[in-house]
Amino acid sequence: MKIKDTSVCLRLGEERKRLSLNQNRVATYCEVSVKSVGRWEKNIPIPADKLALLAQLGYDITYILTGVKLVPQVDGLDAASQVWNTDNSDKGQQAAGIISKEQESWLGVLENLAGGDRERLKQIGLALVGYS
């Protein structure tokens, strides 16, 4: 199935180049052929499970899907570790066991989801911020 608007495909290639990855490395990581990666970058839709794997490599999934960069991107495989090691302004509150209303709301949502749905929500969230 070919797609008419190939801008998503073009952004896939841009992200791969930004991360200094070749198609062979991406194909190996995603357990697909190099030909499949080439097709994703030209005109074939990428499966969602493979998009999640690209997030693990540091691809900016939000940019790929929307064309909008929401967060500064870190090149390479160190991206995931850097998002969790950022300085949060509310660390003092977290250390004291106090959470914001928004955090409390999210915890309520998580507590009411079945296990598989929790994992899917986590993967979606991580993909949206471009990390895993």
PAZAPA-4460 file (N, C-alpha, C; in steps of 0.05 Angstrom, whole numbers, plus 32768, in hexadecimal, padded with zeros to 4 digits):
% residues 132
    n_x    n_y    n_z   ca_x   ca_y   ca_z    c_x    c_y    c_z   seq   type   mol
   8011   7FE8   8000   8000   8000   8000   8012   8019   8000     1      M     A
   8011   8028   7FEB   8020   8041   7FE9   8010   8057   7FF5     2      K     A
   801E   806B   8000   8011   8082   800B   8016   809A   7FF9     3      I     A
   8002   80AC   7FF8   8004   80C3   7FE6   8016   80D9   7FF2     4      K     A
   8012   80DF   800B   8022   80F4   8018   803B   80E7   8024     5      D     A
   8052   80EB   8017   806A   80DD   801F   807B   80EE   8033     6      T     A
   8070   8103   803E   807F   8113   8051   8088   8103   806A     7      S     A
   8077   80F1   8073   807E   80E0   808A   8096   80CF   8082     8      V     A
   8095   80C4   806A   80AB   80B3   8060   80C5   80C3   805F     9      C     A
   80C3   80DB   8054   80DB   80EC   8052   80E7   80F2   806E    10      L     A
   80D5   80F8   8081   80DF   80FE   809C   80EC   80E5   80A9    11      R     A
   80E2   80CD   80A3   80F0   80B5   80AD   810D   80B4   80A4    12      L     A
   8111   80BA   808A   812D   80BB   8080   813D   80D1   808D    13      G     A
   8131   80E8   8091   813F   80FF   809E   8148   80F7   80BA    14      E     A
   8136   80EA   80C9   813D   80E2   80E4   8153   80CD   80E4    15      E     A
   8152   80BA   80D2   8167   80A6   80D1   8182   80B3   80CC    16      R     A
   8183   80C7   80BA   819C   80D4   80B3   81A5   80E6   80CB    17      K     A
   8192   80F3   80D9   8199   8103   80F0   81A6   80F2   8105    18      R     A
   819E   80D9   8108   81A9   80C7   811C   81C2   80B8   8112    19      L     A
   81CB   80BF   80F9   81E2   80B3   80ED   81DF   8094   80EC    20      S     A
   81C7   808B   80E4   81C2   806F   80E1   81C0   8068   80C3    21      L     A
   81C8   8051   80BC   81C3   8048   80A0   81AB   8036   80A0    22      N     A
   81A0   8031   8088   8188   8020   8086   818D   8004   8090    23      Q     A
   81A5   7FFA   808D   81AB   7FDF   8096   81A9   7FDD   80B4    24      N     A
   81B3   7FF1   80C2   81B2   7FF1   80E0   8195   7FF2   80E9    25      R     A
   8185   8003   80DD   8168   8005   80E3   815A   7FEB   80DE    26      V     A
   8160   7FDF   80C7   8153   7FC6   80BF   8159   7FB0   80D3    27      A     A
   8172   7FAE   80DB   817A   7F9A   80EE   816C   7F9E   8109    28      T     A
   816B   7FB7   8112   815E   7FBD   812C   8140   7FB7   812B    29      Y     A
   8133   7FBD   8115   8116   7FB8   8112   8110   7F9C   8108    30      C     A
   8124   7F8C   8102   8121   7F71   80F9   8110   7F70   80DF    31      E     A
   8118   7F81   80CC   810C   7F82   80B2   8123   7F83   809D    32      V     A
   811B   7F82   8084   8130   7F84   806F   8137   7FA2   806A    33      S     A
   814F   7FA6   805F   8157   7FC0   8057   8143   7FCC   8043    34      V     A
   8139   7FBB   8032   8126   7FC3   801E   810D   7FCF   802B    35      K     A
   8104   7FC3   8041   80EC   7FCD   8050   80F2   7FE9   805A    36      S     A
   8109   7FED   8066   8110   8008   8070   8110   801C   8059    37      V     A
   811B   8015   8043   811B   8026   802B   80FF   802D   8022    38      G     A
   80ED   801A   8023   80D1   801E   801B   80C3   8031   802F    39      R     A
   80C9   802D   8049   80BD   803F   805D   80C5   805C   8058    40      W     A
   80DD   8060   804E   80E8   807B   8049   80DF   8086   802E    41      E     A
   80D1   8076   801E   80C8   807F   8004   80AA   8082   8003    42      K     A
   809B   806C   8008   807E   806E   8004   806D   8058   8010    43      N     A
   8078   8048   8022   8069   8033   802F   8066   8039   804C    44      I     A
   804D   8038   8057   8049   803E   8074   8059   802B   8086    45      P     A
   8064   8036   809B   8073   8026   80AE   8060   801B   80C4    46      I     A
   8063   8002   80CA   8052   7FF6   80DF   8057   8003   80FA    47      P     A
   8042   8005   810B   8044   8013   8124   8059   8006   8137    48      A     A
   805B   7FEC   8136   806F   7FDF   8148   808B   7FE5   813F    49      D     A
   808F   7FEA   8126   80AA   7FF1   811C   80B0   800F   8123    50      K     A
   809B   801F   8122   809E   803B   812A   80A7   803D   8147    51      L     A
   809B   802C   8158   80A3   802C   8175   80C1   8024   8177    52      A     A
   80CA   8011   8167   80E6   8009   8167   80F8   8021   815F    53      L     A
   80EF   8030   814B   80FF   8047   8142   8101   805C   8159    54      L     A
   80ED   805E   8169   80EE   8070   8180   8105   8068   8192    55      A     A
   8109   804E   8195   811E   8044   81A6   813A   804B   819B    56      Q     A
   813B   804E   8181   8155   8056   8175   8159   8074   8177    57      L     A
   8145   8083   8180   8148   80A0   8182   8139   80B0   816E    58      G     A
   812A   80A3   815D   811A   80B2   8149   8106   80C4   8157    59      Y     A
   8102   80DC   814C   80ED   80EE   8157   80D3   80E7   8149    60      D     A
   80C3   80D6   8157   80AA   80CC   814B   8096   80E2   8147    61      I     A
   8094   80F5   8159   8082   810B   8155   8088   811B   813C    62      T     A
   80A2   8120   8137   80AA   812E   811F   80A3   811D   8106    63      Y     A
   80A9   8103   8107   80A3   80F2   80F0   8086   80F3   80E9    64      I     A
   8074   80F1   80FD   8057   80EF   80F8   804B   810A   80F1    65      L     A
   8054   8120   80FE   8047   813A   80FB   8057   814F   80ED    66      T     A
   8071   814B   80EC   8082   8160   80E1   808A   8176   80F5    67      G     A
   8081   8172   810E   8086   8186   8123   8099   817A   8138    68      V     A
   80AF   8189   813E   80C2   8180   8152   80B9   818D   816D    69      K     A
   80B1   817C   8180   80A7   8186   8199   80BD   8189   81AE    70      L     A
   80D1   8178   81AD   80E7   8179   81C0   8101   8179   81B2    71      V     A
   8116   8185   81BE   8130   8183   81B2   8139   8166   81B0    72      P     A
   8144   815E   819A   814B   8142   8196   8169   813E   819C    73      Q     A
   816F   8127   81A8   818A   811F   81AD   8191   810A   8199    74      V     A
   81A7   810D   818B   81AF   80FA   8176   81BA   80E0   8183    75      D     A
   81B3   80CA   8176   81BF   80B1   817E   81B0   80A2   8193    76      G     A
   81BC   808C   819D   81AF   807A   81AF   81AF   8084   81CC    77      L     A
   81BC   809B   81D2   81BC   80A6   81ED   81A3   80B6   81F3    78      D     A
   8191   80B9   81DF   8179   80C9   81E2   8168   80C0   81FA    79      A     A
   8163   80A7   81FC   8150   809D   8211   815B   80A3   822C    80      A     A
   8174   80A0   8231   817E   80A4   824C   817D   80C2   8253    81      S     A
   817F   80D4   8240   8180   80F0   8246   8164   80FA   824E    82      Q     A
   814F   80EF   8243   8134   80F9   824A   812E   80F3   8268    83      V     A
   8138   80DD   8272   8132   80D6   828E   8145   80E3   82A2    84      W     A
   815B   80F0   8298   816E   80FC   82AA   816D   811A   82A9    85      N     A
   8156   8125   82A0   8153   8142   829F   814B   814D   82BB    86      T     A
   8151   8166   82C0   814A   8172   82D9   812D   817A   82D9    87      D     A
   811D   816F   82EB   8101   8176   82EE   80FE   818A   8304    88      N     A
   80EE   819F   82FE   80EA   81B4   8312   80DB   81AB   832A    89      S     A
   80CC   8195   8328   80BC   818C   833F   80C9   8174   834D    90      D     A
   80E3   8171   834A   80F1   815A   8358   80ED   815B   8376    91      K     A
   80EE   8173   8381   80EB   8175   839E   80D0   816B   83A7    92      G     A
   80BB   8171   8398   80A0   8167   839E   809F   8149   839C    93      Q     A
   80AC   813E   8387   80AB   8121   8383   80BA   8113   8399    94      Q     A
   80D1   811E   83A2   80E0   8112   83B7   80D0   8112   83D1    95      A     A
   80C0   8126   83D5   80AF   8127   83ED   8096   8116   83EB    96      A     A
   8092   810A   83D4   807A   80F9   83D1   8061   8108   83C9    97      G     A
   8065   8121   83C0   804E   8132   83B7   804D   8131   8399    98      I     A
   8036   812C   838D   8033   812C   8370   801E   8141   8368    99      I     A
   8021   814B   8350   800F   815F   8346   7FF4   8152   8340   100      S     A
   7FE0   8163   833C   7FC5   8159   8334   7FC7   814A   8319   101      K     A
   7FD6   8155   8307   7FD9   8149   82ED   7FE6   812D   82EF   102      E     A
   7FFB   812B   82FF   8007   8111   8304   7FF4   80FD   8311   103      Q     A
   7FE4   8107   8324   7FD0   80F6   8331   7FBB   80EC   831D   104      E     A
   7FB4   80FE   830B   7FA0   80F7   82F6   7FAB   80E1   82E4   105      S     A
   7FC4   80E3   82DC   7FD1   80CF   82CB   7FD3   80B4   82DA   106      W     A
   7FDA   80B6   82F3   7FDC   809D   8303   7FC1   808F   8304   107      L     A
   7FAB   809F   8307   7F90   8093   8307   7F8A   8085   82ED   108      G     A
   7F92   8092   82D6   7F8E   8086   82BC   7F9D   806B   82BB   109      V     A
   7FB6   806C   82C2   7FC7   8053   82C1   7FBC   803D   82D2   110      L     A
   7FB2   8044   82EA   7FA8   802F   82FC   7F8F   8022   82F1   111      E     A
   7F80   802F   82E0   7F67   8024   82D6   7F6B   8016   82BB   112      N     A
   7F83   8016   82B0   7F88   8008   8297   7F91   7FEB   829C   113      L     A
   7F89   7FDA   828A   7F93   7FBE   828B   7FB1   7FBE   8284   114      A     A
   7FBF   7FA9   828C   7FDC   7FA8   8289   7FE6   7FAD   826C   115      G     A
   7FD9   7FA1   8258   7FE2   7FA5   823D   7FDD   7FC1   8233   116      G     A
   7FC7   7FCD   823D   7FC1   7FE9   8235   7FD5   7FFC   8242   117      D     A
   7FDE   7FF5   825A   7FF2   8006   8268   800C   8007   8257   118      R     A
   8014   7FF0   824E   802D   7FEE   823F   802A   7FFD   8224   119      E     A
   8013   7FFB   8217   800E   8009   81FE   800E   8027   8203   120      R     A
   8002   8030   8218   8001   804D   821F   801E   8057   8224   121      L     A
   802D   8047   8232   8049   804E   8237   8058   8051   821D   122      K     A
   8055   803E   820B   8064   803F   81F1   805B   8057   81E1   123      Q     A
   8041   805D   81E1   8037   8074   81D2   8044   808E   81DE   124      I     A
   8043   8090   81F8   804F   80A8   8205   806D   80AB   81FF   125      G     A
   807B   8095   8201   8098   8096   81FB   809D   809D   81DD   126      L     A
   808C   8092   81CC   808F   8098   81AF   808A   80B6   81AA   127      A     A
   8076   80C1   81B8   806F   80DD   81B4   8085   80F0   81BC   128      L     A
   8094   80E9   81D1   80AA   80FA   81D9   80C4   80F2   81CB   129      V     A
   80C3   80DD   81BB   80DA   80D5   81AB   80EE   80C4   81B9   130      G     A
   80E6   80B8   81CF   80F9   80A7   81DF   80EB   808D   81E7   131      Y     A
   80FA   807A   81F0   80EF   8061   81FB   8100   8057   8211   132      S     A
***
